[in-house]
């Protein structure tokens, strides 16, 4: 049979090309895609040609083996239903709705180990946020917030908004978010941020004054850099207090990072932490497995219902319009998804 697959063919261009797909072999299933989500971070880098050349796409995801070079299929948030099963696959898989880390394409073959069956009554559009929620949960766990701490979050894209939502469940002293987009600042406030500001036009001293209030401790206990802007790291350092932590969740691609790690950084004994969703913090691996993390993520998706963050929906054949919008007007986008009604028969 034939399938339609989205390829990034060169910077600022995507094409939907037809491919032949065989029947599922032993141990594999054929999945028909119902919807897929576009990452405004990594996929925008791929679309713009800002993904480091010959870098591994994602060694932790079987569907993204190989290195980056055009033309390339890329994407990692797909929900579909199983059309056919190969030999050796339990009949219970037939017809099930599943999530998988797959590029944008109308159909795909996968082993059952690559699939996550949707829990009963799980909304398909909520399920598309599994990678984002897993990332947000990992960021929160890597930052290890303590009760009563003061937290600053740079960036209120989908990941930043989900981190804000999760942190609001804790008894923190203050959550301050920094975001250029008015729409995202409004959403951040709705989700419970105590303060949300546009960093443009604010001096570090003025923001520190907002943070400090009547406390003797100056700065943030914990800072998240999720904006995708390498220049944000300088301000993140200035806003972080003595022995505070900075969790860097942004993926900058080919953008150069020139953070000022001078007197304040060293004399304040600030700790900078890299966070990456493909692995669990080594300190937690004795108790936390991938399966345990996914169970937590399903529960959070059900409780938070992040499908309300979907701002734009495009038919799969209009994918080029979706990426043009993301490239030219990312501030208007919260979450962009593709639907596959014309390719699911």
Residue frames as qw, qx, qy, qz and C-alpha x, y, z in Angstrom:
[[0.000, 0.887, 0.461, 0.000, 0.00, 0.00, 0.00],
 [0.366, 0.519, -0.025, 0.772, 0.96, 3.65, -0.24],
 [0.378, -0.734, -0.400, 0.399, 1.42, 6.22, 2.49],
 [0.240, 0.848, 0.026, 0.472, 1.99, 9.97, 2.47],
 [0.697, -0.419, -0.222, 0.538, 4.98, 11.24, 4.45],
 [0.037, 0.999, -0.008, 0.031, 6.14, 14.75, 5.27],
 [0.793, 0.031, -0.014, 0.609, 9.76, 15.50, 4.38],
 [0.134, -0.907, 0.108, 0.384, 11.82, 18.55, 5.26],
 [0.825, 0.448, 0.189, 0.288, 13.50, 18.89, 1.86],
 [0.490, 0.311, -0.122, 0.805, 15.56, 22.03, 2.44],
 [0.133, -0.274, -0.442, 0.844, 15.45, 25.09, 4.71],
 [0.332, 0.333, 0.180, -0.864, 11.95, 26.61, 4.79],
 [0.603, 0.199, -0.472, -0.612, 10.39, 23.88, 2.66],
 [0.474, -0.058, 0.847, -0.236, 8.39, 20.75, 3.40],
 [0.512, 0.191, -0.558, -0.625, 6.83, 18.35, 0.92],
 [0.760, -0.048, 0.534, -0.367, 4.39, 15.48, 1.23],
 [0.320, 0.435, -0.760, -0.361, 5.73, 12.53, -0.76],
 [0.924, -0.042, -0.026, -0.380, 4.26, 9.11, -1.44],
 [0.037, -0.496, 0.865, -0.065, 6.04, 6.01, -0.20],
 [0.760, -0.055, -0.587, -0.274, 5.36, 2.30, -0.44],
 [0.374, -0.449, 0.642, -0.497, 4.71, 0.61, 2.88],
 [0.407, 0.065, -0.896, -0.166, 4.66, -3.21, 3.17],
 [0.744, -0.477, -0.337, -0.324, 2.29, -5.32, 5.19],
 [0.422, -0.722, 0.464, -0.291, 3.33, -5.74, 8.83],
 [0.602, 0.303, -0.734, 0.086, 5.95, -8.45, 9.25],
 [0.707, -0.340, -0.596, 0.172, 6.36, -10.67, 12.28],
 [0.473, -0.407, -0.419, 0.660, 6.08, -8.73, 15.54],
 [0.077, -0.085, 0.071, 0.991, 4.96, -5.50, 13.85],
 [0.235, 0.665, 0.666, -0.242, 1.68, -3.62, 13.38],
 [0.214, 0.379, 0.388, 0.812, 0.36, -1.17, 10.82],
 [0.091, -0.593, -0.495, 0.628, -0.93, 2.06, 12.34],
 [0.195, 0.682, 0.448, 0.544, -3.18, 4.60, 10.62],
 [0.253, -0.076, -0.296, 0.918, -2.40, 8.12, 11.83],
 [0.067, -0.786, -0.614, -0.024, -5.28, 10.20, 13.20],
 [0.036, -0.989, 0.004, -0.143, -3.37, 13.30, 14.34],
 [0.756, -0.008, -0.190, 0.626, 0.17, 14.51, 14.99],
 [0.244, -0.942, -0.116, 0.199, 1.58, 17.48, 16.87],
 [0.581, 0.620, -0.124, 0.512, 4.28, 19.87, 15.66],
 [0.613, -0.526, -0.213, 0.550, 7.00, 20.92, 18.10],
 [0.172, 0.978, 0.061, 0.104, 7.49, 24.68, 17.97],
 [0.420, -0.781, 0.415, 0.205, 11.03, 24.16, 19.27],
 [0.526, -0.290, 0.706, 0.374, 12.95, 21.37, 17.57],
 [0.557, 0.491, 0.626, 0.239, 10.81, 21.14, 14.42],
 [0.184, 0.974, 0.066, -0.112, 11.09, 24.87, 13.85],
 [0.325, -0.696, 0.538, 0.346, 14.88, 24.46, 13.99],
 [0.568, 0.074, 0.752, 0.325, 14.70, 21.65, 11.42],
 [0.423, 0.785, 0.450, 0.051, 12.41, 23.71, 9.18],
 [0.057, 0.982, -0.119, -0.132, 14.76, 26.70, 9.33],
 [0.781, 0.453, -0.295, 0.314, 17.90, 24.66, 8.79],
 [0.144, -0.762, 0.431, -0.461, 19.16, 25.47, 12.30],
 [0.938, -0.304, 0.153, -0.073, 19.48, 21.85, 13.41],
 [0.252, -0.699, 0.619, 0.253, 23.21, 20.96, 13.68],
 [0.712, 0.459, -0.435, -0.305, 24.27, 19.12, 10.54],
 [0.653, 0.230, -0.717, 0.076, 24.97, 15.39, 10.89],
 [0.266, -0.289, 0.660, -0.641, 23.78, 15.40, 14.51],
 [0.081, -0.213, -0.974, 0.000, 21.82, 12.32, 15.60],
 [0.357, -0.451, -0.370, -0.730, 18.11, 13.03, 15.27],
 [0.598, -0.481, 0.349, -0.537, 17.21, 11.10, 18.44],
 [0.307, 0.305, -0.901, 0.025, 19.01, 7.91, 19.31],
 [0.264, 0.021, 0.800, -0.539, 16.35, 7.07, 21.92],
 [0.659, 0.412, 0.275, -0.566, 13.55, 6.91, 19.31],
 [0.612, 0.023, 0.724, 0.317, 13.74, 4.03, 16.78],
 [0.480, 0.744, 0.453, 0.103, 11.77, 5.99, 14.15],
 [0.118, 0.985, -0.125, -0.011, 14.36, 8.80, 14.30],
 [0.800, -0.277, 0.314, 0.430, 17.52, 6.81, 13.76],
 [0.604, 0.509, 0.240, 0.565, 20.20, 8.45, 11.65],
 [0.343, -0.370, -0.096, 0.858, 21.68, 11.92, 11.46],
 [0.276, 0.804, 0.302, -0.432, 20.28, 15.22, 10.27],
 [0.173, -0.247, 0.555, 0.775, 20.62, 15.88, 6.56],
 [0.586, 0.458, 0.127, -0.656, 18.00, 16.99, 4.04],
 [0.558, -0.383, -0.243, -0.695, 15.70, 15.45, 2.94],
 [0.147, 0.073, -0.871, 0.464, 14.60, 14.19, 6.34],
 [0.531, -0.554, -0.518, -0.378, 11.45, 13.01, 8.09],
 [0.223, 0.107, -0.606, 0.756, 11.14, 14.45, 11.57],
 [0.561, -0.412, -0.080, -0.714, 8.46, 14.63, 14.26],
 [0.282, 0.103, -0.896, 0.326, 7.73, 12.68, 17.42],
 [0.306, 0.152, 0.617, -0.709, 4.11, 13.00, 18.50],
 [0.423, 0.037, -0.633, -0.648, 1.59, 10.81, 16.70],
 [0.510, 0.062, 0.699, -0.497, -1.71, 9.18, 17.65],
 [0.477, 0.200, -0.605, -0.605, -3.35, 6.54, 15.48],
 [0.828, -0.098, 0.386, -0.396, -5.27, 3.28, 15.44],
 [0.297, -0.329, 0.863, 0.241, -4.00, -0.16, 14.49],
 [0.675, 0.362, -0.226, -0.602, -5.22, -1.40, 11.10],
 [0.919, 0.188, -0.337, -0.075, -3.36, -4.69, 10.84],
 [0.550, -0.664, 0.503, -0.062, -1.07, -6.89, 12.91],
 [0.473, 0.500, -0.717, -0.112, 1.76, -9.19, 11.91],
 [0.852, -0.156, -0.500, -0.013, 2.29, -12.73, 13.09],
 [0.581, -0.059, -0.546, 0.601, 3.22, -13.11, 16.70],
 [0.094, -0.213, 0.204, -0.951, 1.27, -10.02, 17.79],
 [0.106, 0.325, 0.836, -0.430, -1.56, -10.51, 20.28],
 [0.035, 0.554, 0.678, 0.482, -5.00, -10.01, 18.72],
 [0.247, -0.773, -0.455, 0.366, -5.80, -7.57, 21.53],
 [0.266, -0.383, 0.174, 0.867, -3.74, -4.94, 19.68],
 [0.165, 0.379, 0.684, 0.602, -6.08, -4.93, 16.67],
 [0.115, -0.763, -0.475, -0.422, -8.02, -1.65, 16.44],
 [0.507, -0.644, -0.321, 0.474, -6.41, -0.08, 19.52],
 [0.170, 0.948, -0.023, 0.268, -5.69, 3.64, 19.65],
 [0.813, -0.270, -0.065, 0.512, -2.01, 4.21, 20.39],
 [0.006, 0.969, -0.204, -0.141, 0.57, 6.94, 20.79],
 [0.882, 0.019, 0.148, 0.446, 3.98, 6.61, 19.16],
 [0.207, -0.759, 0.243, 0.567, 7.08, 8.77, 18.70],
 [0.626, 0.320, 0.591, 0.396, 6.82, 8.98, 14.91],
 [0.099, -0.153, 0.277, 0.943, 7.34, 11.55, 12.13],
 [0.506, 0.423, 0.213, -0.721, 4.36, 13.10, 10.34],
 [0.170, 0.162, -0.843, -0.484, 2.97, 10.43, 7.99],
 [0.680, -0.109, -0.186, -0.701, -0.38, 8.88, 7.16],
 [0.969, -0.179, -0.113, -0.126, 0.61, 5.32, 8.18],
 [0.090, 0.695, -0.692, 0.175, 3.57, 3.66, 9.85],
 [0.872, -0.070, -0.485, 0.018, 4.87, 0.26, 10.87],
 [0.148, -0.662, 0.538, -0.500, 6.08, -0.27, 14.43],
 [0.464, -0.061, -0.855, 0.223, 6.84, -2.94, 16.96],
 [0.489, -0.714, -0.458, -0.204, 4.47, -3.02, 19.90],
 [0.617, -0.399, -0.265, 0.625, 7.34, -1.92, 22.16],
 [0.228, 0.094, 0.138, 0.959, 7.24, 1.44, 20.32],
 [0.307, -0.514, -0.476, -0.644, 3.54, 1.95, 21.07],
 [0.025, 0.044, 0.645, -0.762, 1.74, 3.35, 24.10],
 [0.145, -0.520, -0.792, -0.284, -1.93, 2.28, 24.21],
 [0.193, -0.426, 0.056, -0.882, -4.18, 5.18, 25.12],
 [0.089, 0.120, 0.824, -0.547, -5.91, 4.74, 28.48],
 [0.047, 0.583, 0.798, 0.145, -9.69, 4.27, 28.33],
 [0.001, -0.909, -0.413, 0.057, -11.56, 7.49, 27.51],
 [0.412, -0.477, 0.158, 0.760, -8.31, 9.42, 26.84],
 [0.422, 0.851, 0.115, -0.289, -8.96, 12.29, 24.43],
 [0.823, 0.332, 0.169, 0.429, -6.83, 11.85, 21.29],
 [0.259, 0.833, -0.065, 0.484, -5.82, 15.52, 21.30],
 [0.530, -0.782, 0.291, -0.153, -4.74, 15.35, 24.93],
 [0.931, -0.135, 0.259, 0.219, -2.67, 12.25, 24.11],
 [0.625, 0.668, -0.012, 0.404, -0.68, 14.26, 21.54],
 [0.119, -0.881, 0.288, -0.356, 0.87, 16.15, 24.47],
 [0.940, -0.312, -0.045, 0.129, 2.56, 13.04, 25.89],
 [0.717, 0.237, -0.138, 0.641, 6.09, 14.13, 24.80],
 [0.019, 0.662, -0.096, 0.743, 5.56, 17.68, 26.06],
 [0.688, -0.635, 0.026, -0.351, 4.16, 16.53, 29.39],
 [0.933, -0.144, -0.109, 0.313, 6.98, 14.03, 29.81],
 [0.488, 0.444, -0.139, 0.739, 9.45, 16.83, 29.11],
 [0.278, -0.700, 0.071, -0.654, 7.74, 19.15, 31.61],
 [0.862, -0.491, -0.041, -0.115, 7.65, 16.46, 34.29],
 [0.847, 0.080, -0.136, 0.508, 11.34, 15.71, 33.70],
 [0.225, 0.598, -0.125, 0.759, 12.21, 19.41, 34.00],
 [0.544, -0.685, 0.057, -0.480, 10.35, 19.72, 37.29],
 [0.943, -0.313, -0.046, 0.105, 12.01, 16.59, 38.67],
 [0.715, 0.282, -0.132, 0.626, 15.47, 17.75, 37.53],
 [0.008, 0.660, -0.132, 0.740, 14.95, 21.12, 39.24],
 [0.518, -0.286, -0.729, 0.343, 13.78, 19.42, 42.46],
 [0.162, -0.590, 0.008, -0.791, 11.73, 22.40, 43.74],
 [0.298, -0.187, -0.776, 0.524, 11.28, 22.66, 47.49],
 [0.189, -0.796, -0.575, -0.022, 8.29, 23.98, 49.39],
 [0.261, -0.882, -0.140, 0.366, 8.41, 27.74, 49.80],
 [0.520, -0.173, 0.369, 0.751, 10.95, 28.33, 47.02],
 [0.283, 0.769, 0.009, -0.573, 10.90, 31.16, 44.52],
 [0.640, 0.131, 0.652, 0.385, 10.91, 30.06, 40.86],
 [0.257, 0.662, -0.203, -0.674, 11.54, 31.96, 37.62],
 [0.688, 0.261, 0.651, 0.190, 10.60, 30.45, 34.24],
 [0.078, 0.513, -0.386, -0.763, 11.94, 31.89, 30.98],
 [0.254, 0.090, -0.764, -0.586, 9.57, 31.08, 28.12],
 [0.519, 0.175, 0.616, -0.566, 5.89, 30.21, 28.14],
 [0.488, 0.201, -0.668, -0.525, 5.60, 28.06, 25.07],
 [0.838, -0.214, -0.375, -0.332, 3.91, 24.69, 25.55],
 [0.700, -0.016, -0.579, 0.418, 6.75, 23.30, 27.68],
 [0.110, 0.208, -0.382, 0.894, 6.93, 26.45, 29.79],
 [0.567, -0.295, -0.075, -0.765, 3.16, 26.53, 30.29],
 [0.859, -0.192, -0.461, -0.112, 3.12, 22.89, 31.37],
 [0.524, 0.069, -0.549, 0.648, 6.00, 23.47, 33.78],
 [0.191, -0.277, 0.208, -0.918, 4.08, 26.44, 35.23],
 [0.748, -0.268, -0.277, -0.541, 1.00, 24.25, 35.61],
 [0.813, -0.114, -0.539, 0.188, 2.91, 21.50, 37.40],
 [0.353, 0.146, -0.466, 0.798, 4.78, 23.89, 39.70],
 [0.376, -0.385, 0.007, -0.843, 1.55, 25.61, 40.66],
 [0.811, -0.316, -0.448, -0.206, 0.54, 22.35, 42.34],
 [0.646, -0.094, -0.487, 0.580, 3.34, 22.89, 44.87],
 [0.315, -0.904, -0.263, 0.123, 3.33, 25.32, 47.76],
 [0.603, 0.207, 0.013, 0.771, 5.89, 27.72, 46.34],
 [0.177, -0.562, -0.260, 0.765, 6.49, 31.27, 47.51],
 [0.329, 0.734, -0.037, -0.592, 6.33, 32.78, 44.04],
 [0.659, 0.230, 0.587, 0.409, 6.32, 31.82, 40.35],
 [0.147, 0.769, -0.121, -0.610, 7.54, 34.53, 37.98],
 [0.722, 0.313, 0.532, 0.313, 7.37, 33.88, 34.24],
 [0.023, -0.635, 0.273, 0.723, 9.09, 35.87, 31.50],
 [0.517, 0.372, 0.724, 0.265, 7.59, 35.78, 28.00],
 [0.076, -0.154, 0.286, 0.943, 7.55, 38.15, 25.01],
 [0.192, -0.317, -0.724, -0.582, 4.15, 37.07, 23.65],
 [0.382, -0.187, 0.265, -0.865, 1.11, 38.80, 25.22],
 [0.812, -0.091, -0.350, -0.458, -1.06, 35.78, 24.43],
 [0.728, 0.019, -0.639, 0.248, 1.27, 33.44, 26.25],
 [0.082, 0.195, -0.524, 0.825, 1.62, 35.82, 29.19],
 [0.604, -0.194, 0.023, -0.773, -2.16, 35.87, 29.54],
 [0.866, -0.057, -0.466, -0.171, -2.26, 32.07, 29.47],
 [0.491, 0.177, -0.649, 0.553, 0.53, 31.94, 32.04],
 [0.230, -0.222, 0.382, -0.867, -1.49, 34.12, 34.40],
 [0.779, -0.127, -0.192, -0.583, -4.57, 31.96, 33.88],
 [0.825, 0.038, -0.557, 0.086, -2.53, 28.91, 34.85],
 [0.700, -0.671, -0.222, 0.098, -1.48, 30.51, 38.13],
 [0.584, 0.233, -0.181, 0.756, 1.80, 32.38, 37.63],
 [0.306, -0.717, -0.394, 0.487, 2.04, 34.97, 40.40],
 [0.054, 0.798, -0.161, -0.578, 3.80, 37.43, 38.10],
 [0.717, 0.290, 0.492, 0.400, 4.36, 37.37, 34.35],
 [0.010, 0.851, -0.093, -0.516, 6.29, 40.04, 32.49],
 [0.739, 0.644, 0.000, 0.199, 7.80, 40.83, 29.11],
 [0.732, -0.386, 0.020, 0.561, 11.58, 40.81, 29.80],
 [0.406, 0.446, 0.210, 0.770, 12.09, 43.55, 27.21],
 [0.131, -0.733, -0.071, -0.664, 12.31, 46.89, 28.96],
 [0.737, -0.666, -0.025, -0.112, 13.01, 45.42, 32.39],
 [0.205, 0.678, -0.637, 0.303, 16.38, 45.79, 34.07],
 [0.631, -0.043, -0.756, 0.170, 17.61, 42.83, 36.13],
 [0.100, 0.054, -0.580, 0.806, 17.53, 44.94, 39.31],
 [0.515, -0.074, 0.022, -0.854, 13.84, 45.74, 38.84],
 [0.790, -0.056, -0.533, -0.299, 12.96, 42.07, 38.33],
 [0.480, 0.045, -0.732, 0.481, 15.03, 41.14, 41.39],
 [0.189, -0.110, 0.380, -0.899, 13.04, 43.66, 43.40],
 [0.725, -0.085, -0.244, -0.638, 9.80, 41.96, 42.28],
 [0.749, 0.019, -0.661, 0.045, 11.20, 38.62, 43.34],
 [0.309, 0.155, -0.659, 0.668, 12.60, 39.68, 46.69],
 [0.465, -0.686, -0.433, -0.355, 9.59, 41.40, 48.19],
 [0.434, -0.800, 0.234, -0.343, 10.11, 41.54, 51.95],
 [0.975, -0.141, -0.053, 0.162, 12.47, 38.55, 52.03],
 [0.355, -0.797, 0.404, 0.274, 16.13, 38.71, 53.02],
 [0.638, -0.040, 0.658, 0.398, 17.04, 36.25, 50.25],
 [0.302, 0.680, -0.175, -0.645, 17.65, 37.90, 46.90],
 [0.266, 0.369, -0.756, -0.471, 16.98, 36.18, 43.60],
 [0.868, -0.001, -0.222, -0.445, 15.35, 32.93, 42.55],
 [0.653, -0.383, 0.648, -0.083, 16.00, 29.62, 44.26],
 [0.583, 0.133, 0.760, 0.254, 15.28, 27.85, 40.98],
 [0.317, 0.625, -0.184, -0.689, 15.31, 29.17, 37.40],
 [0.704, 0.266, 0.639, 0.157, 14.17, 27.41, 34.24],
 [0.100, 0.535, -0.391, -0.742, 15.48, 28.54, 30.85],
 [0.513, 0.320, 0.795, 0.044, 12.89, 27.31, 28.33],
 [0.302, 0.765, 0.081, -0.564, 12.73, 30.21, 25.91],
 [0.804, 0.394, 0.327, 0.303, 14.99, 28.85, 23.18],
 [0.248, 0.929, -0.101, 0.255, 16.88, 32.17, 23.25],
 [0.778, 0.031, -0.335, 0.531, 20.59, 31.73, 24.11],
 [0.125, 0.507, -0.189, 0.831, 20.72, 35.35, 25.30],
 [0.641, -0.610, -0.170, -0.434, 18.27, 34.51, 28.09],
 [0.833, -0.168, -0.404, 0.338, 21.00, 32.64, 29.98],
 [0.309, 0.309, -0.283, 0.854, 22.73, 35.89, 30.99],
 [0.420, -0.451, 0.045, -0.786, 19.57, 37.24, 32.62],
 [0.867, -0.297, -0.370, -0.152, 18.84, 33.83, 34.14],
 [0.662, 0.034, -0.452, 0.598, 22.22, 33.94, 35.91],
 [0.035, 0.329, -0.216, 0.919, 21.58, 37.47, 37.20],
 [0.607, -0.388, -0.104, -0.686, 18.13, 36.52, 38.55],
 [0.859, -0.191, -0.475, 0.032, 19.30, 33.38, 40.35],
 [0.410, -0.836, 0.235, -0.277, 20.26, 33.78, 43.99],
 [0.104, -0.617, 0.764, -0.156, 23.04, 32.32, 46.10],
 [0.230, -0.142, 0.962, -0.042, 23.47, 28.57, 45.52],
 [0.677, 0.380, 0.239, -0.583, 20.41, 28.61, 43.27],
 [0.546, 0.040, 0.781, 0.301, 19.83, 26.21, 40.38],
 [0.431, 0.522, -0.234, -0.698, 19.38, 26.98, 36.70],
 [0.652, 0.153, 0.740, 0.066, 17.78, 24.18, 34.67],
 [0.198, 0.473, -0.449, -0.731, 18.47, 24.56, 30.95],
 [0.627, 0.289, 0.712, -0.127, 15.73, 22.86, 28.95],
 [0.473, 0.769, -0.083, -0.423, 16.12, 24.88, 25.74],
 [0.767, 0.084, 0.474, 0.425, 17.56, 23.30, 22.61],
 [0.026, 0.795, -0.106, -0.596, 19.44, 26.06, 20.77],
 [0.811, 0.543, 0.195, 0.100, 20.42, 24.13, 17.64],
 [0.694, 0.317, 0.022, 0.645, 23.16, 26.00, 15.79],
 [0.106, -0.926, -0.029, -0.362, 22.68, 29.24, 17.75],
 [0.504, 0.299, -0.527, 0.615, 25.80, 30.24, 19.64],
 [0.582, -0.752, -0.307, -0.033, 25.58, 30.52, 23.43],
 [0.440, 0.408, -0.331, 0.728, 27.79, 33.14, 25.08],
 [0.551, -0.757, -0.337, -0.094, 26.63, 33.26, 28.69],
 [0.089, 0.727, -0.408, 0.545, 28.44, 35.58, 31.10],
 [0.852, -0.366, -0.362, 0.098, 29.79, 33.24, 33.76],
 [0.281, 0.595, -0.345, 0.669, 31.62, 35.96, 35.65],
 [0.009, 0.285, -0.633, 0.719, 31.68, 37.13, 39.25],
 [0.640, -0.153, 0.212, -0.723, 27.99, 36.70, 40.08],
 [0.883, 0.096, -0.387, -0.246, 27.85, 33.16, 38.69],
 [0.637, 0.200, -0.647, 0.368, 30.94, 31.97, 40.57],
 [0.001, 0.255, -0.557, 0.791, 30.59, 33.93, 43.80],
 [0.668, -0.131, 0.137, -0.720, 26.95, 32.89, 44.08],
 [0.240, -0.180, 0.953, -0.035, 27.91, 29.22, 43.60],
 [0.701, 0.310, 0.042, -0.641, 25.10, 28.86, 41.07],
 [0.472, -0.073, 0.866, 0.149, 24.49, 25.36, 39.73],
 [0.514, 0.409, -0.308, -0.688, 23.59, 24.96, 36.07],
 [0.562, 0.012, 0.819, -0.116, 21.74, 21.74, 35.20],
 [0.315, 0.184, -0.640, -0.676, 21.09, 20.28, 31.76],
 [0.606, 0.148, 0.631, -0.462, 17.76, 18.52, 31.38],
 [0.318, 0.271, -0.711, -0.566, 16.98, 16.00, 28.65],
 [0.772, -0.045, 0.201, -0.602, 13.78, 14.00, 28.40],
 [0.762, 0.291, -0.552, -0.174, 15.35, 10.93, 26.74],
 [0.571, 0.046, -0.726, 0.380, 16.89, 9.86, 30.03],
 [0.573, -0.763, -0.255, -0.157, 15.96, 9.96, 33.70],
 [0.124, -0.830, 0.446, -0.312, 18.23, 11.66, 36.24],
 [0.586, 0.235, -0.754, 0.182, 20.82, 9.04, 37.27],
 [0.096, -0.210, 0.676, -0.700, 20.02, 9.78, 40.92],
 [0.659, 0.048, 0.264, -0.702, 16.42, 8.60, 40.34],
 [0.598, 0.283, -0.639, -0.391, 16.99, 5.55, 38.14],
 [0.090, 0.085, -0.949, 0.290, 16.94, 3.17, 41.05],
 [0.264, 0.363, 0.700, -0.555, 13.28, 4.06, 41.62],
 [0.493, 0.633, 0.102, -0.589, 12.09, 5.57, 38.35],
 [0.478, 0.055, 0.757, 0.442, 11.78, 3.71, 35.05],
 [0.117, 0.003, -0.466, -0.877, 10.42, 4.81, 31.69],
 [0.315, -0.431, -0.801, -0.270, 7.21, 2.87, 32.36],
 [0.291, -0.584, -0.562, 0.508, 6.70, 4.60, 35.70],
 [0.074, -0.314, 0.081, 0.943, 7.26, 7.99, 34.08],
 [0.202, -0.160, -0.644, -0.721, 4.74, 7.26, 31.31],
 [0.313, -0.543, -0.777, 0.050, 2.13, 6.18, 33.87],
 [0.203, -0.544, -0.308, 0.754, 2.62, 9.51, 35.64],
 [0.012, 0.160, -0.362, -0.919, 2.35, 11.38, 32.33],
 [0.221, -0.380, -0.785, -0.437, -0.93, 9.68, 31.38],
 [0.290, -0.634, -0.636, 0.330, -2.38, 10.70, 34.75],
 [0.164, -0.469, -0.054, 0.866, -1.22, 14.29, 34.35],
 [0.062, -0.065, -0.589, -0.803, -2.65, 14.48, 30.83],
 [0.266, -0.529, -0.785, -0.182, -6.01, 13.30, 32.12],
 [0.310, -0.653, -0.468, 0.509, -6.00, 15.79, 35.00],
 [0.169, -0.489, 0.089, 0.851, -4.68, 18.85, 33.13],
 [0.546, 0.645, 0.535, 0.020, -6.35, 18.29, 29.70],
 [0.288, -0.506, 0.257, 0.771, -3.72, 20.21, 27.70],
 [0.358, 0.437, 0.670, 0.482, -5.71, 20.03, 24.44],
 [0.001, 0.926, 0.336, -0.170, -7.02, 23.48, 25.47],
 [0.306, -0.674, 0.300, 0.601, -3.57, 24.76, 24.44],
 [0.506, 0.257, 0.646, 0.511, -4.14, 23.81, 20.79],
 [0.083, 0.621, 0.057, -0.777, -4.23, 27.10, 18.89],
 [0.458, 0.520, -0.401, -0.600, -4.16, 25.91, 15.26],
 [0.707, 0.054, 0.704, -0.019, -5.31, 22.78, 13.46],
 [0.350, 0.556, -0.477, -0.583, -4.31, 22.04, 9.86],
 [0.959, 0.212, 0.117, -0.149, -5.19, 19.16, 7.57],
 [0.757, -0.301, 0.413, 0.407, -2.13, 17.05, 6.80],
 [0.608, 0.482, 0.385, 0.500, -2.07, 18.17, 3.17],
 [0.053, 0.939, 0.055, 0.334, -1.78, 21.78, 4.42],
 [0.783, -0.445, -0.110, 0.420, 1.32, 21.05, 6.50],
 [0.508, 0.281, 0.070, 0.811, 3.37, 23.61, 4.57],
 [0.182, -0.743, -0.164, -0.623, 1.00, 26.34, 5.79],
 [0.742, -0.646, -0.175, 0.035, 1.42, 25.13, 9.36],
 [0.750, -0.198, -0.002, 0.631, 5.21, 25.42, 9.19],
 [0.259, 0.522, 0.158, 0.797, 5.05, 28.81, 7.44],
 [0.428, -0.795, -0.183, -0.389, 2.89, 30.09, 10.30],
 [0.810, -0.515, -0.086, 0.265, 5.25, 28.65, 12.89],
 [0.654, 0.112, 0.073, 0.744, 8.21, 30.26, 11.13],
 [0.141, 0.489, 0.172, 0.843, 6.72, 33.73, 10.63],
 [0.416, -0.543, 0.029, -0.729, 4.35, 34.12, 13.59],
 [0.518, -0.047, -0.816, 0.253, 5.42, 31.74, 16.34],
 [0.069, -0.056, 0.507, -0.858, 4.06, 34.13, 19.00],
 [0.629, -0.036, -0.079, -0.773, 0.49, 33.43, 17.84],
 [0.763, 0.043, -0.621, -0.173, 1.00, 29.68, 18.16],
 [0.597, -0.513, 0.515, -0.340, 0.61, 27.68, 21.33],
 [0.512, -0.131, 0.840, 0.125, 0.26, 24.19, 19.87],
 [0.540, 0.434, -0.365, -0.622, -0.16, 23.39, 16.17],
 [0.593, -0.051, 0.802, -0.054, -1.49, 19.97, 15.15],
 [0.322, 0.246, -0.658, -0.634, -2.11, 18.10, 11.90],
 [0.702, 0.112, 0.561, -0.424, -5.18, 15.92, 11.26],
 [0.064, -0.268, 0.858, 0.434, -5.39, 13.06, 8.77],
 [0.637, 0.315, 0.477, -0.517, -9.07, 12.62, 7.90],
 [0.676, 0.602, -0.193, -0.379, -8.35, 12.33, 4.16],
 [0.390, 0.521, -0.760, 0.008, -5.67, 9.70, 4.69],
 [0.330, -0.237, 0.801, -0.440, -7.35, 7.33, 7.14],
 [0.848, 0.210, 0.124, -0.471, -9.30, 5.02, 4.86]]
